[in-house]
Amino acid sequence: MDKDQQKLLDLYAAGDIDAACALCDRLLAAFPPDAALFINAGKIYKDAGFYAKAEDCYRHALALPDTGKLALAAFNYAHLLLAQQRWRAGFTAYEARLNLPDAMPVPFGLPSFRADQPQGSHILLWSDQGLGDAIMFARFIPALKTRGYKISLLLQEPLVLLFRKFPDTNRVYGPLEIPENCDAALALGSLPFALAADPFWRAPYLQAVAEPPLPPTQKKYRVGLVWSGNKAHKNNANRSLPVKALAPLLAMPDIDYFSLQKETPQIPPGVRDLSPRLTDLAATAALIAQLDLVIAVDTSVAHLAGTLGKPVWVFLPRRDGDWRWGLSGDSSIWYPSMTLFRQHQAGDWSGPVVAAASRLEKHDF
């Protein structure tokens, strides 16, 4: 069984989804119910577009007495539900992320926020996931404020200055600070569950601070680029582009490109490197505000540009795509100024890049 499951994972990693699905069918028919197999099969079926089969696998995994796999099964199930925009059930299942083995604990031993938390309580909202997640879920903070709570934020250092001007908050703490006089804590990613709220758009809810202007240019348009994500991210190899894949975009004669990459091992020829000025996300926001368009892979910069209301084009991988971008379509329910360009075949960026280049040539942004 272990050897068969490894073969299954190898096929999936190699991008042979059809063969992986066929092997899933055989293994599920041949072996007794197994939580790990159900979870792996659910993920593969989801990527292949067999959503009913994926859901069936996750439900079977959740029904088994394998308590060690319950949180992972529920978390994967949440991704499927949320990708289908089944918000209430999805965000309920999404709470399972807080029980995963590598989940961050509630900070400073504070009690968890309760549905019957008294009005006037001081709530510490803390970032339990990545920078982009914190930016995206911040839209729900005013809805919590209207329920009569005082709110402070505990964030990763790159977010602190960006959120200092966020309305409806008492104070913004960095990771080395100790919050004062808080009555309960609530993870930012749990806001939709706690509020029983569907995604909604508020007018751009983060603001760019003053920043020295970009270098002068003789070209008509300024476009920011992010082609690679955080190397520590588990899906970074799938979501990042090799530099050579950008060639159709860089061939545009009237575009001045600016790299918004924090880490810049290789800057494409003709692209201006802004990395010395990307000291935190407040500085990045100030630079984005001066651009006509941002083109990015699925990273915090994409969320930041969307939150600022800046036109932003996002390249999405075929394999293991994030739930928040849905299963199809070129628009985002989270950011009205965002356009999605999806891979049709795992590992092949030519389709989305050429489509973006064609639209860029028409200055359609």
C-alpha positions in Angstrom: 0.0 0.0 0.0 2.8 2.5 0.9 4.6 1.7 -2.4 1.3 2.2 -4.3 0.6 5.5 -2.6 4.2 6.7 -3.3 3.7 5.9 -7.0 0.4 7.8 -6.8 2.2 10.9 -5.4 5.0 10.6 -8.0 2.5 10.6 -10.9 0.8 13.6 -9.4 4.1 15.4 -8.9 5.1 14.7 -12.5 1.9 16.2 -13.7 0.4 13.0 -15.1 -3.1 13.7 -13.7 -4.9 11.1 -15.9 -2.6 8.3 -14.8 -2.9 9.4 -11.1 -6.7 9.4 -11.3 -6.7 5.9 -12.8 -4.4 4.7 -10.1 -6.7 6.3 -7.5 -9.6 4.4 -8.9 -7.7 1.1 -8.6 -6.4 1.7 -5.1 -9.7 2.8 -3.7 -11.3 -0.3 -5.1 -8.6 -2.7 -4.0 -7.7 -1.7 -0.5 -9.6 -1.2 2.8 -10.6 2.4 3.7 -7.5 4.4 4.5 -7.6 8.1 5.5 -4.3 9.0 3.8 -5.4 7.4 0.6 -8.7 9.2 0.7 -7.0 12.5 1.3 -4.5 12.0 -1.5 -7.1 10.8 -3.9 -9.4 13.8 -3.0 -6.6 16.2 -3.9 -5.9 14.5 -7.2 -9.5 14.3 -8.2 -10.0 18.0 -7.4 -7.1 19.0 -9.6 -8.5 16.8 -12.4 -11.9 18.5 -12.1 -13.7 15.5 -10.6 -15.2 17.5 -7.7 -17.9 15.1 -6.6 -15.4 12.3 -6.4 -13.0 14.5 -4.4 -15.8 15.5 -2.0 -16.7 11.8 -1.6 -13.1 11.0 -0.7 -12.9 13.7 1.9 -16.2 12.7 3.5 -15.0 9.1 3.7 -11.7 10.3 5.4 -13.6 12.3 7.9 -15.8 9.3 8.8 -12.9 7.1 9.6 -11.6 6.7 13.2 -8.1 7.9 12.2 -8.1 10.9 14.5 -4.5 11.8 13.5 -5.8 12.6 10.0 -9.0 14.4 10.8 -7.6 17.9 10.8 -5.8 17.3 7.4 -8.9 15.8 5.9 -11.1 18.6 7.0 -8.6 21.2 5.9 -8.4 19.7 2.4 -12.2 19.4 2.3 -12.4 23.1 3.2 -10.2 24.0 0.2 -12.7 22.2 -2.1 -15.7 23.8 -0.6 -14.3 27.3 -0.6 -13.0 26.9 -4.2 -16.7 26.1 -5.1 -17.8 29.2 -3.1 -19.7 27.1 -0.6 -18.7 29.7 2.0 -20.5 28.7 5.2 -19.6 25.0 5.1 -16.1 25.9 3.7 -15.1 28.4 6.4 -16.4 26.0 9.1 -14.2 23.2 7.8 -11.4 25.8 7.4 -11.1 26.1 11.1 -9.4 22.7 11.0 -6.2 24.4 10.0 -5.8 25.5 13.6 -5.5 21.8 14.6 -2.9 20.8 12.1 0.4 19.7 13.6 2.3 22.8 12.4 -0.4 25.3 13.3 0.6 28.3 15.3 -0.8 28.3 18.9 -3.0 31.1 20.1 -0.6 33.8 21.1 0.3 34.7 24.7 -2.1 32.1 26.2 -5.1 34.3 25.5 -8.5 32.7 25.6 -10.1 32.1 22.1 -12.8 34.5 20.9 -16.3 33.1 21.6 -19.6 33.8 19.9 -20.9 35.2 23.1 -17.9 37.4 23.8 -19.2 40.5 25.7 -19.4 43.8 23.9 -16.5 46.1 24.9 -14.0 43.2 25.0 -10.6 43.9 23.6 -9.9 41.4 20.8 -6.4 40.6 19.5 -6.6 39.6 15.9 -3.5 37.7 14.9 -2.0 36.6 11.6 -2.0 32.8 11.6 -1.0 32.3 8.0 0.9 34.2 5.3 1.2 37.9 4.5 -1.3 37.6 1.6 -3.9 35.9 3.8 -3.6 38.7 6.4 -4.2 41.3 3.7 -7.2 39.5 2.3 -8.9 38.7 5.5 -8.5 42.2 6.9 -11.6 43.3 4.9 -13.7 41.6 7.7 -12.2 43.7 10.5 -14.7 46.6 10.3 -17.6 44.0 10.5 -16.2 42.8 13.8 -15.7 46.3 15.1 -19.4 47.1 14.5 -20.3 44.4 17.0 -18.9 46.5 19.8 -15.3 45.3 20.3 -12.0 47.0 20.6 -9.5 45.5 18.2 -5.7 45.3 18.1 -3.6 43.4 15.5 -0.6 41.1 15.9 1.2 40.9 12.6 4.4 39.8 10.9 6.9 42.6 10.7 6.5 43.4 6.9 2.8 44.2 7.6 3.1 46.4 10.6 3.6 49.8 9.0 1.1 49.0 6.2 -1.6 48.4 8.8 -0.8 51.3 11.1 -3.3 53.5 9.2 -6.0 50.8 9.1 -9.3 52.1 10.5 -11.1 50.5 13.4 -8.0 49.3 15.2 -6.6 50.4 18.6 -3.0 49.3 18.0 -0.9 47.3 15.6 1.8 45.0 17.2 4.8 43.4 15.6 6.0 39.9 16.4 8.4 41.1 19.1 5.9 43.1 21.0 3.6 42.0 23.8 0.0 43.1 23.4 -1.6 44.8 26.4 -5.0 44.4 28.1 -6.5 42.0 25.5 -9.4 39.8 26.6 -9.4 37.2 23.8 -7.7 36.3 20.6 -9.0 35.5 17.1 -7.0 34.4 14.1 -7.5 36.7 11.0 -8.3 33.6 8.9 -11.2 32.8 11.3 -13.0 36.1 10.8 -15.5 34.8 8.2 -16.3 31.8 10.4 -16.8 34.0 13.5 -18.9 36.5 11.7 -20.8 33.9 9.5 -19.9 36.3 6.7 -19.6 35.7 2.9 -16.8 37.4 1.0 -17.6 41.0 0.2 -15.7 43.9 -1.3 -15.1 47.1 0.5 -13.6 50.0 -1.3 -9.8 49.7 -1.2 -9.1 49.3 2.5 -5.4 49.8 2.6 -3.6 53.0 1.7 -0.2 53.7 0.3 2.1 55.9 2.3 4.2 58.7 0.7 7.2 57.4 -1.2 9.9 59.0 -3.4 8.8 58.7 -7.0 9.9 56.0 -9.4 12.8 56.6 -11.7 11.8 58.7 -14.7 10.9 56.9 -17.9 10.3 57.8 -21.6 7.9 54.9 -22.1 4.1 55.1 -21.9 3.3 52.7 -19.2 4.8 51.4 -16.0 4.2 47.7 -15.0 5.4 45.9 -11.9 6.5 42.2 -12.1 6.5 39.4 -9.6 7.4 36.0 -11.2 8.5 34.0 -8.2 7.1 33.5 -4.7 8.6 32.7 -1.3 10.9 29.7 -1.7 9.6 28.3 1.7 6.0 28.1 0.4 5.1 24.4 -0.2 3.6 25.2 -3.7 6.2 27.7 -4.8 7.7 25.4 -7.5 4.2 25.2 -9.2 3.2 28.8 -8.8 6.5 30.5 -9.9 7.6 31.3 -13.5 11.1 30.8 -14.9 12.5 34.1 -16.1 12.6 32.9 -19.7 8.8 32.5 -19.6 8.4 36.3 -19.3 9.8 36.9 -22.8 6.5 37.6 -24.6 5.7 40.3 -22.0 9.2 41.9 -22.0 9.0 42.3 -25.8 6.4 45.1 -25.5 8.1 48.3 -26.7 6.2 50.9 -24.8 6.3 49.3 -21.3 8.8 50.1 -18.6 9.0 47.1 -16.2 9.8 47.3 -12.5 10.7 44.2 -10.5 8.7 44.0 -7.2 10.6 40.8 -6.2 11.9 40.9 -2.7 14.5 38.2 -3.6 16.1 38.9 -7.0 18.5 36.1 -8.0 18.1 37.0 -11.6 16.5 40.1 -13.0 15.4 39.9 -16.7 17.2 42.3 -19.1 15.5 45.7 -19.2 13.6 45.2 -16.0 14.4 47.8 -13.3 15.2 46.3 -9.9 13.3 47.9 -7.0 14.4 45.4 -4.4 16.5 47.9 -2.3 13.3 49.9 -1.8 11.1 47.0 -0.8 11.8 47.3 2.9 8.3 46.2 3.9 4.8 46.0 2.4 4.1 49.6 3.1 7.0 50.6 0.9 5.8 48.1 -1.7 2.3 49.6 -1.6 3.8 53.1 -2.2 5.6 51.8 -5.3 2.5 49.9 -6.6 0.5 53.1 -6.3 2.7 54.7 -9.0 2.3 51.9 -11.5 -0.3 51.4 -14.2 -0.5 47.6 -13.7 1.0 44.8 -11.6 1.6 41.3 -13.1 2.3 38.7 -10.5 2.2 35.1 -9.5 0.1 34.1 -6.5 1.9 36.0 -3.8 1.3 38.7 -1.2 2.0 41.4 -3.8 -1.0 40.3 -5.8 -3.2 40.6 -2.7 -1.7 44.0 -1.9 -2.3 45.4 -5.4 -5.9 44.1 -5.4 -6.5 45.6 -2.0 -5.2 49.0 -3.2 -7.6 48.8 -6.2 -4.7 48.7 -8.7 -5.2 46.7 -11.9 -3.4 43.4 -11.2 -3.0 40.3 -13.4 -2.3 37.0 -11.6 -0.8 33.9 -13.2 -2.3 30.7 -11.6 -0.9 27.2 -11.7 -2.9 24.2 -12.9 -1.7 21.9 -10.1 -2.7 22.6 -6.5 -4.3 26.0 -7.1 -5.3 28.0 -4.1 -9.0 27.9 -3.2 -9.5 31.7 -3.1 -9.2 32.0 -6.9 -12.0 29.5 -7.5 -12.0 26.7 -10.1 -12.5 28.6 -13.3 -13.0 32.1 -14.8 -10.8 35.1 -15.1 -12.2 37.3 -12.3 -11.8 37.3 -8.5 -14.6 37.6 -6.0 -12.1 39.1 -3.6 -10.6 41.9 -5.8 -12.6 43.6 -8.6 -9.4 45.0 -10.2 -7.9 41.6 -10.6 -7.7 39.4 -13.7 -6.7 35.8 -13.5 -4.7 33.9 -16.2 -4.8 30.2 -15.6 -2.5 27.4 -16.7 -4.2 24.8 -18.9 -1.5 22.3 -18.5 0.6 21.8 -15.3 4.1 23.4 -15.7 3.3 25.1 -19.0 3.2 28.9 -18.6 3.1 29.7 -22.3 -0.7 29.9 -22.6 -1.4 32.4 -19.8 1.7 34.5 -20.6 0.9 34.8 -24.3 -2.7 35.7 -23.4 -1.5 38.4 -21.0 0.9 39.7 -23.6 -1.8 39.9 -26.2 -4.0 41.9 -23.8 -1.1 44.1 -22.8 -0.3 44.9 -26.4 -3.8 46.5 -26.6 -3.2 48.3 -23.3 -6.3 46.7 -22.0 -5.9 47.1 -18.3 
